[in-house]
Amino acid sequence: MRPRDVVAALLAVLLCTGAAGAHQPVMDMAPRWEGGFGVQVRHEYRFSKDLLEEDDRVSNGLGREKRVHTTWLEGIYTFKREIRATLKIPFVVQERVAGVQGSARRHRGVGLGDVIVGVPLRKYWNLSGWTANVGLTPSLRVPTGSVSADYPVGDGSWDVGLSTSLSAESVFWYSLIDLFWWTNTPGRKGIDPGDEYGMDLNLGIHPFHDNAHNLGAFVMLDVRARHQERGQDDLGDPTGGSRLSLGPVLVGYWRNLMLRGEVAFPVYERVFGTQVARGTEFNLGLGVAF
């Protein structure tokens, strides 16, 4: 495998690997060339009708549930290798069945969510056979989402986030660990979510690469840990808790096009009060770099 093919392959997985929970686009680590840019469309879906009281599943007599579709338009521009700017624009379609005054009520929300702007900063080390980098990413979440719907797609608050990451890769393997924090300030309509802390861990191998067509695939394991302080939603119900999920990630690339699919299965979840569980999460993204 020629050096430029190795670089192209690694850039492909970097374009498709990112700390979603840290709210960085999947292109947060690439392109690595000055003046490079990339875009991606990514769809997330989660659904649950399991009702939890702390970490126990309880009877769900009212049929409470949540269903959330989020389509992200994500972009990145590289000023130089160490400094980038990222933008995430979400469009949300969501439904829930909530318990209101002892009866089941179905709520729906559709529209633009809260836009996220980030500035990933990187420091690289290139050694024989492998490369590594550390990163620091300050982010800002802008209250562009409406809170007027029965199920608000935004929370009406300005929030600040910070993540720090360490990654290393060779021709055959890739690893990333990202730690992040978001301060969730009180918003409108009584929404007052707690601050969120999290960790993302990606471990992967590169089983296939075709030099002639720059065609290949990566297989990875994604591990997500989250803790959100106790808060409340627009109905006054409790929010927050801790959870752990993991699942497979498959990445395919051809030249400068990347396709990523992943599933995150819940392993553990403990909530404050009584809440609908987060459930299994599905993610599919298509990106391109220039």
Secondary structure as the mmCIF struct_conf table of DSSP 4:
data_model
#
loop_
_struct_conf.conf_type_id
_struct_conf.id
_struct_conf.beg_label_comp_id
_struct_conf.beg_label_asym_id
_struct_conf.beg_label_seq_id
_struct_conf.end_label_comp_id
_struct_conf.end_label_asym_id
_struct_conf.end_label_seq_id
HELX_RH_AL_P HELX_RH_AL_P1 PRO A 3 LEU A 15
TURN_TY1_P TURN_TY1_P1 CYS A 16 CYS A 16
TURN_TY1_P TURN_TY1_P2 ALA A 20 HIS A 23
TURN_TY1_P TURN_TY1_P3 VAL A 26 MET A 29
BEND BEND1 TRP A 33 TRP A 33
TURN_TY1_P TURN_TY1_P4 GLU A 34 GLY A 35
STRN STRN1 PHE A 37 SER A 48
STRN STRN2 LEU A 51 GLU A 53
TURN_TY1_P TURN_TY1_P5 GLU A 54 ASP A 55
STRN STRN3 ASP A 56 VAL A 58
TURN_TY1_P TURN_TY1_P6 GLY A 61 LEU A 62
STRN STRN4 GLU A 65 LYS A 80
TURN_TY1_P TURN_TY1_P7 ARG A 81 GLU A 82
STRN STRN5 ILE A 83 VAL A 100
TURN_TY1_P TURN_TY1_P8 GLN A 101 GLY A 102
STRN STRN6 SER A 103 LEU A 112
STRN STRN7 VAL A 115 GLY A 118
STRN STRN8 LEU A 121 LEU A 127
TURN_TY1_P TURN_TY1_P9 SER A 128 GLY A 129
STRN STRN9 TRP A 130 VAL A 142
BEND BEND2 GLY A 145 GLY A 145
BEND BEND3 ALA A 149 TYR A 151
BEND BEND4 VAL A 153 VAL A 153
BEND BEND5 GLY A 156 GLY A 156
STRN STRN10 ASP A 159 SER A 170
BEND BEND6 VAL A 171 PHE A 172
STRN STRN11 TRP A 173 THR A 183
BEND BEND7 ARG A 188 ARG A 188
TURN_TY1_P TURN_TY1_P10 LYS A 189 GLY A 190
STRN STRN12 ASP A 192 ASP A 192
HELX_LH_PP_P HELX_LH_PP_P1 PRO A 193 ASP A 195
STRN STRN13 GLU A 196 ASP A 210
TURN_TY1_P TURN_TY1_P11 ASN A 211 ASN A 214
STRN STRN14 LEU A 215 GLN A 232
TURN_TY1_P TURN_TY1_P12 ASP A 234 LEU A 235
BEND BEND8 GLY A 236 GLY A 236
STRN STRN15 PRO A 238 TRP A 254
TURN_TY1_P TURN_TY1_P13 ARG A 255 ASN A 256
STRN STRN16 LEU A 257 VAL A 271
BEND BEND9 PHE A 272 GLY A 273
STRN STRN17 THR A 274 VAL A 276
STRN STRN18 THR A 280 ALA A 289
#
